[in-house]
Amino acid sequence: MGALMGHVAHGSMFLVLGMWHIFHDIKLHAQTPNYIALPWVPTKKSRYFELFFIMACTCTSVTTELLIYLPIDPDGTIRATHLHNIEHASISLTFLIYATFAIILDKFAPNKSQYGLTLLLGATGFFQELILFHFHSADHKGIEGQYHHLLQLSMFVSFVTTLMGIAHPRSFCIGLVRSLSVFFQGVWFISIGFLLWIPNFIPKGCFLNWEEGRQIVRCHSDEALERAKSLANIEFCWYLILVTIVSVCLYVYLTKIYGEGVKYRTLSKYEGQEDGGDEDFEVQKKSKHEESKSFDQMGKVFVIMDMIK
């Protein structure tokens, strides 16, 4: 992950997953007052499409870090200059475990425990990501470190909101913030790749230097370093403002499309997706409040998801 393509590839996965969940969070919230934030979204054509996508991306990442970069010496020890490759592979492995066990839980676990355990696995992935980036073996003290410290803020939000989702599955704000934080991770990962490894985008007074088997951004003076760090902070704030504006506009737009004419809705059946992955809840005009209250809040979401089979 230590260069342009690595950051862009990993960022693209988070960006796509974030956009996927933002769209469905808003759509489901607009369609029913009984909204429940789904940890992963089943589709009509392939129930586990999202999880298969995560598994494919993480397997590719692990393979790249371990087989292409070859961080292991012939005697079986890890090369000091390739510790970051093992760390990156460990992060991908955690999300691979999440996707794998999410499928297993969906098939075999009781409904009451499935929702919480799936989110707990997701939170473990974000926590592992946060810890390994915080104590990264690579040199993150300079401008590169500033970008990665800011990245950890979005990781922390993803971790906290995923844990909060276990206790508050019906909170639209928690679910949306979690999706936005994943999307923001993708945006910032991609930005790191472009801003730190394309010479024309590197801040004034800084340059790429080949050290310990990889390129690292260095600055000619402390003044240039402080200026570059300040620019990183400004860019982060601008991205945050932009993502906030876009998400609110998207909420207004999707609510107008999917919420028009809907007065009474109950979360009765998950139909899956239409036209390449778009799913809807079947809406009943006559709401049965007494029935909906009798369902267990934590198990209900996966009862609905089972109905897509």
BELPE-V823199 format. One record per pair of residues at least 12 apart in sequence whose C-alpha atoms are under 6 Angstrom apart, sorted by the first residue. I is the first residue (numbers start at 1). J is the second residue. Records with the same first field share a line. If there is no record, write none. Layout:
BEGIN
I: J  J
END
This chain:
BEGIN
4: 193  197
7: 189  190  193
8: 190  193
11: 186  189  190
12: 186
14: 182  183  186
15: 183  186
18: 179  182  183
21: 179
22: 179
26: 251
30: 255  258  259
31: 258  259
32: 265
34: 267
35: 170
36: 169  170
37: 169  175
43: 272  273  277
44: 272  273
51: 99
55: 96
58: 92  96
62: 89
65: 85  89
81: 212
84: 137
91: 129
94: 125
95: 125
98: 121  122
102: 118
111: 299
112: 298  299
116: 166
123: 159  162
126: 159
127: 159
130: 152  155
143: 229
154: 181  185
158: 178  181
161: 174  178
203: 228
205: 219  220  224
206: 218  219  220
264: 285  287
265: 283  284  285  287
266: 287
269: 281  282  304
270: 304  305
271: 308
END
